[in-house]
């Protein structure tokens, strides 16, 4: 094999957060995602790729492998030409201004990855997550963020203390809030989104200054709620509309 037993062991272990923390490395897969990260501020550790993947600027860190070897290290059902190992960047300072999305206990990697992409799309440069939100370097999050991970500052912290200390107006998304389409939204503030099943936790909810909601327009009115990523998209669009 072109990949040593030790490399194989390390790469396979990175599916778990404790080993990502230990090695300070994370996995990115697929041509689009890896190319995005290669041209970002993230530092490359190594690339394992089939002959079809070209990366002339990083030949010193590239190991050419077979499709069967890629299958052994891939987290995907259908591996896509290349797997990159990148170093987890050092933590940055929290910004106290602008529009910030705050996530309370988001569990689904796909939801977090999509929200990272939404922040990138709508020009939100900071995302603050509760300590029990899924790790942003989880392979599924990296995959679904499609490269936007490198352009968003993501922080994990105790939300109650963070919200207590902020001077920004805190908007909490909830089914029973005021109609967002009739709400005047500022350019700066915090958009607080809750857990997929339970919403915002009680300890965090008390810091909200204003509760906003996306109204239902269907005739039957039986849909319980929107997916958290979908709701984030609609709310961010309203924050940015007309700005």
C-alpha positions in Angstrom: 0.0 0.0 0.0 1.1 3.6 -0.6 -0.4 4.5 2.7 1.4 3.3 5.8 -0.3 1.4 8.6 0.2 4.3 10.9 -1.3 6.8 8.4 -4.3 4.5 7.8 -4.9 4.3 11.6 -4.7 8.0 12.1 -6.9 8.8 9.1 -9.6 6.3 10.2 -9.5 7.7 13.8 -10.3 11.2 12.6 -14.0 10.2 12.3 -14.0 10.7 16.1 -13.8 14.2 17.8 -11.3 13.1 20.5 -8.8 12.0 17.9 -9.3 15.1 15.8 -8.5 17.1 19.0 -5.5 14.8 19.7 -3.9 15.1 16.3 -5.3 18.6 15.5 -6.3 17.3 12.1 -9.5 16.9 10.1 -10.6 15.2 6.9 -11.9 16.8 3.8 -13.1 14.7 0.8 -14.0 15.3 -2.8 -12.5 17.5 -5.6 -14.6 20.6 -4.9 -14.2 20.7 -1.1 -10.5 19.9 -1.1 -9.7 22.4 -3.9 -11.6 25.1 -1.9 -9.6 24.4 1.2 -6.3 24.2 -0.6 -6.9 27.8 -1.7 -7.9 28.9 1.8 -6.0 29.9 4.9 -6.2 26.3 6.2 -2.8 24.6 6.4 -2.5 21.3 4.4 -1.0 18.3 6.2 -1.3 15.7 3.4 -3.3 14.7 0.3 -4.1 11.1 -0.8 -5.5 11.0 -4.3 -6.0 8.9 -7.4 -4.3 9.8 -10.7 -7.3 11.8 -11.7 -6.7 14.6 -9.2 -4.3 17.3 -10.1 -2.7 19.6 -7.5 0.6 20.8 -8.9 1.2 23.3 -6.1 1.1 20.6 -3.5 3.0 17.7 -5.0 5.4 17.5 -2.0 2.4 16.6 0.2 0.6 14.3 -2.3 0.5 10.6 -2.2 -1.0 8.9 -5.2 -3.1 5.9 -4.3 -5.5 3.4 -5.9 -9.3 3.6 -5.7 -9.3 0.6 -3.4 -6.9 2.3 -1.1 -9.0 5.5 -1.1 -12.0 3.3 -0.2 -10.2 2.2 3.0 -9.6 5.7 4.2 -12.8 7.4 2.9 -15.8 8.4 5.1 -18.0 8.5 2.0 -20.0 5.6 0.5 -18.7 6.6 -2.9 -15.2 8.1 -2.6 -14.4 11.0 -4.9 -10.8 11.0 -6.1 -9.2 12.7 -3.2 -8.9 12.9 0.6 -7.1 15.8 2.2 -5.8 16.1 5.8 -5.9 19.7 7.1 -4.7 21.2 10.4 -7.4 22.5 12.7 -6.8 26.3 12.8 -6.0 28.1 16.1 -9.0 29.8 17.8 -9.7 33.4 17.0 -11.1 36.1 19.2 -14.9 36.6 19.3 -16.1 39.7 17.6 -18.6 41.8 19.4 -20.3 43.5 16.5 -22.0 42.7 13.2 -24.6 40.0 12.7 -23.9 36.7 14.4 -25.7 33.4 14.2 -25.8 31.5 17.5 -26.6 27.8 17.6 -27.9 26.0 20.7 -27.3 22.2 20.6 -27.6 21.5 16.9 -27.0 17.8 16.6 -27.2 17.0 12.9 -24.0 17.4 10.9 -25.9 18.2 7.7 -27.7 21.0 9.4 -24.6 22.6 10.8 -22.8 22.3 7.4 -25.7 23.9 5.6 -25.8 26.7 8.2 -22.1 27.4 7.7 -22.8 27.7 3.9 -25.7 30.0 4.6 -23.5 32.2 6.8 -21.0 32.4 3.9 -23.8 33.2 1.4 -25.3 36.0 3.5 -22.0 37.5 4.6 -22.2 36.4 8.2 -18.6 35.9 9.2 -19.1 34.6 12.8 -20.9 31.6 14.0 -21.2 30.8 17.8 -22.1 27.3 18.9 -23.0 25.8 22.3 -20.4 23.3 23.5 -22.9 20.4 22.8 -23.4 21.4 19.2 -21.9 18.9 16.7 -18.2 19.5 15.9 -17.7 21.7 12.8 -14.7 19.4 11.8 -16.9 16.3 11.8 -16.3 14.8 8.3 -20.1 15.1 7.5 -20.1 18.8 8.5 -17.0 19.5 6.4 -18.6 17.7 3.4 -21.9 19.6 3.6 -20.3 23.0 4.2 -18.7 22.6 0.7 -15.6 24.8 1.5 -17.5 27.6 3.3 -15.9 26.2 6.5 -12.7 28.2 5.7 -14.5 31.5 5.5 -16.5 31.5 8.7 -15.1 32.0 12.2 -16.7 29.3 14.3 -16.6 29.4 18.1 -17.7 26.9 20.7 -18.5 28.4 24.1 -20.9 28.5 27.0 -23.8 30.3 25.5 -25.3 31.6 28.7 -22.2 33.6 29.5 -21.7 34.7 25.9 -25.3 36.0 25.7 -25.1 37.6 29.1 -22.0 39.6 28.1 -23.1 40.7 24.7 -24.5 44.2 24.0 -26.2 43.1 20.8 -29.9 42.7 20.5 -30.8 39.0 20.7 -33.5 37.6 18.3 -34.6 34.1 19.1 -36.4 32.0 16.5 -39.5 30.3 17.9 -42.8 29.1 16.6 -44.7 31.4 18.9 -42.8 34.6 18.1 -43.8 37.7 16.2 -44.1 37.5 12.4 -40.6 38.1 11.0 -42.1 39.7 7.9 -43.6 42.5 10.0 -40.5 43.0 12.2 -37.9 45.7 11.7 -34.5 44.0 11.8 -31.2 45.8 12.4 -28.0 45.3 10.5 -26.3 44.1 13.7 -27.6 41.6 16.2 -27.7 38.0 17.2 -29.9 35.3 15.6 -30.4 32.5 18.1 -31.4 29.1 16.7 -32.3 26.1 18.8 -32.0 22.3 18.8 -33.8 20.4 16.0 -36.2 18.7 18.4 -36.5 20.9 21.4 -35.7 24.4 20.3 -33.7 26.8 22.4 -32.9 25.5 25.9 -34.5 27.2 29.0 -31.2 28.4 30.3 -30.4 30.2 27.1 -33.9 31.3 26.2 -34.1 33.8 29.1 -31.4 36.0 27.3 -33.6 36.6 24.3 -34.7 40.3 23.8 -37.1 39.5 21.0 -38.8 36.3 19.7 -39.4 36.1 15.9 -41.2 33.5 13.9 -41.8 32.4 10.3 -45.5 32.3 9.7 -47.2 29.3 8.1 -49.3 30.0 5.0 -50.6 26.5 4.1 -54.4 25.9 4.3 -54.0 22.8 6.5 -51.6 24.3 9.1 -50.4 20.9 10.3 -46.7 21.1 9.6 -45.1 21.2 13.1 -41.9 23.1 12.3 -39.3 24.0 9.7 -35.9 22.3 9.5 -33.5 24.5 11.5 -31.2 25.1 8.4 -34.2 26.1 6.3 -35.5 28.5 9.0 -32.0 30.0 9.3 -32.0 30.7 5.6 -35.3 32.5 5.6 -34.4 34.5 8.7 -31.0 35.5 7.4 -32.6 36.6 4.1 -34.9 38.9 6.1 -32.0 40.4 8.0 -30.2 41.1 4.8 -33.2 42.2 2.7 -33.1 45.8 1.7 -29.8 46.4 3.4 
